[in-house]
Amino acid sequence: MAAAIAPPLAQQQELFKEVVENIFNRWTALRLAVEHGMGGALGLNTAIEIINYVTCYCTENKRVDFIDLREVLEEIMDQEFQTICQDESIDEISHILIKYLNLLKSNKVDEMRAELARMGPCEIWIKSGNRIKVQKMDDSSGTEDEEEEEDDDDDMEVEAPPFTRTVAMSAPSTEGSTTNFVEEEVEPGWTQVCNRRRR
């Protein structure tokens, strides 16, 4: 029996991005991190970037397993959102994404779509131009004057601008990695991160 031939990379990325979007839009920890401003004012754009990054990471690497993906997601949540998930959601998401990735790479696209459809519809909140109500973190160490000023600003509504930010993301480094990062100022407030890996 001949081995199944995976779809071309561009098609894989298009199909797998649907899966990643569906899963991430259901991820409560990610949504709470964005809504509580853990990723800054542009946390929604960061979530959009992460979907693109995870899609590329999974489809462009020949072999991605549960442990690799879990480490990537843990590091992304820690670095981008200062969040450590203790609810085992990263394990669950990693298992689900690997299951769909294996179906895709085995050219079982119809089975993958059927599995995805069984999950049912969900609210798509990770999208360019969406309005997210960002809740400020409660800081009880402020003075009374500061607290009075902050009372009016407890909740901010931020509209994500159309997604135009382009930043090269690299797979998070692990212990013993030979990845070097070079930071270059691109424009005020943004830093471009270039990955230089020695093989």
N, C-alpha and C positions, 0 to 999 in steps of 0.2 A: 504494500500500500504506500503510495507516494505521500511524502510529507506535504502538508498544506503550505501554500505560498502566501506570505503576508501581503496585504495591499501595499501599494507604493507609499513612501513616507508622507507625502503631502496629504494623501487620503487618510492615512492613519492618524495624522495630527488633527485633521478636521473632525473625524469620527470620535477620537479620544477626547478632544476638547469638549464635545457635547457631554460626555460622561463626567469629566472633571467639573464642568460648570454645574451640572445637576447635583453632584455630591457636595460641592463646596457651598452651594446655595442652601443646602439642608444642614450645614455644619453650624450648630448653635454657638460653639466656642469662638469661631471666627467672627460670626455676626456680633456677638457681645463685645469682642475686642475692638471691632470697628466702631460700634455704637458708643462705646465708652472712651473713644479717642485714644486707644492704646497704640494705634498706628499713626497718630497725629491727625492733622486736618485733612490729609490726603489718604487716610486709611482705606477708603473705598478704592481708590486708584491702585493702592498696593495690593488689595485683594484681587483686582483684575490682573495685575502683573503676575501674581502668584499662580493664577489659573493658567496663564500662558506659559510660565516657567515650568510648572509641574507637567503640563502637556508635552512640552519639548523634552524635558528630562526623561520622561517615561518612554517616549517614542524614539528618541535619537540614540539612547543607550541600548546596546544589544541585549544586555541582561540586567534587569532591575528586579530585585526581590523585596519581600516585605520589610526586612530589616533596613535595607538601603532607603526605601521610601519613608519609613517611619522616622529615620534619622533626619532626612531632608525636611519633613514636615515639622518635626520638633524644633529644628534649628531655625526654620523660617518663622514659626510662631514666637520663638524666643527673641530672635534678632529684630524682626519687623514689627512685632506687636508687644514685646516685653511680656509675653504670656507663656506660662507653663501649664499645659493641660493635664489635669490629674483625673479626668473623667474617662480615660481610656478611649476617648473619641479618635485620637490619632491612630491607635492600633486598628480600630474598626474601619476607619477611612482607608488606611493603608491596605488592609485585607481586601476591601471592596474594589479599590482601584487596581490592585494586582490581578484580581479575578477578571475584571473587564479587559485589562491589558493583555492577559493571556488568551482570552477569547479573540481579541482583535488580531493579535500576532499569529493565531492559528487560522485566520481568515474565517472565523465563525461570526461574521458581522450580523447576520439575521438573528442568531441566538443572543448576541450582545444587545441588539436593539430590543428584542423581546424582554430580556431581563430588565433593561432600563425602563421600559414601558410599565412593567409590573410594579415599579416603585411608585407610580402615580405622579400626578403633577405637583409642582412645588412653586412657591413664590420666587421669582428671579429678582433678587435685590442687588446682586453684584453685576451692575451694568453701568456703562458710561452715562452721565447725565442724571443718575438717580439721586434723590434727596434722602440723606440719612440724618436722623436726629441724633446728634452727638451729645452724650451726657457727660458733664465735667465730673472728674473724680472728686470725692469729698475729702477736703484737706482740713482736718480739725485743728491744725497747729497755727492757723492764721489768726491775726488780731481781730478785734471786733469791727474796726473800720473796714478791714479787708473783707470780712464776712458780709458786711452790709452791701459793699460794692458788688460782691459776687452773687448775692441773692437774685439780682435781676438777670444774671447771665448763666444761671444753673444749667439750662439746656440751650444748646446752639443748634441751629439747623444748617447743615452744610450741603451745598449742592456740588456734586462731583463734576468738575469741568469735563468736557469731552476728552477722552483719553488720548493724550499726545505725548506723554512722558516716555522716553526711551532710555532705559538704563540696562546695561548688560548685567545679567545676574549669572552667577556661577554656582555650581553645586557646592553646598556648604562643605568646608574643609573638615577632615577628621584627623585624629591624632596620627602623626607620621606622614601627613600629606605633603606633596611637593608643590602645592598650589601657592603662588605668590600673587598678591593683589596690589595693583598700582592704582592710586586714586588721582584723578585729574579733575580740576575745577572746570565744569562745562559752562555753567551760568550761575549767578548768585543763588545760593540755597540748594543747588543740586551738585551731586558728586557722581562722576562716572566711575564705575568699578570695572577694571579690565582683568581678565583671568589669564595668567601666564602659567601654564602647567608644563613641567618637565616630564618627559616620558622616558 
